[in-house]
Amino acid sequence: MKNIIFLAPPAAGKGTCSEILKKEFNYEHISTGAILRSEIASQSSLGNEIKSNIEKGNLVDDSLMIKLIENKLTNINNSFILDGFPRTINQAYSLDNLFKELNIENYIVIYLNIDKSLALKRTLGRMTCPKCGKGYNIYFDGFKPNKDGYCDICNEALSKRSDDNEESFNNRFETYINSTLPILKFY
Ligand code: AMP
């Protein structure tokens, strides 16, 4: 089975696709955004350090991210999906070196694209159940919860990501165009 790297703008669906592939084929889903959010939730020193950066939609330091991925991939036995890494050309070079060190040759890069206006609508409507992780979207039929604001499965109050507001989205999208999109050429 091939390892997968997703390259995509915010809210294109890399997290959703990753979860489907995980269920179907037992991939290890490595979402750097989810790892960082759980550091923030646990109020670790790393979490406190990166919180305001993430809320504003800025990228976290390359060296920190590279170390995080190094730790993850060094101990992995399954086929994996990278969701949210690499996001800069520097990260892409480092990942390439790491793959060489670990003899990882079997991978593909999947590029998902989406219009900025649709990505914004998805971002503003996105809600998640903090208990089971199920995702919803209040602006799209078929993705709305049965009862406004509550999970269909757990009946838990749904939550919103603190960076899913228009200002932070605009920054994330801009950062994607300037820092992440150039990686396409590299692959
Ligand atoms: P995501 O869940 O992929 O949308 O990521 C949420 C936020 O986490 C991003 O807007 C960044 O602030 C941070 N982040 C996630 N992955 C990376 C990465 N590879 N490099 C730098 N920052 C990242």
Residues whose N, C-alpha, C, O or C-beta is under 5 A from the ligand:
A	BS01	AMP	T32 G33 A34 L36 N53 I54 G57 N58 L59 V60 M65 D83 G84 F85 P86 R87 R172
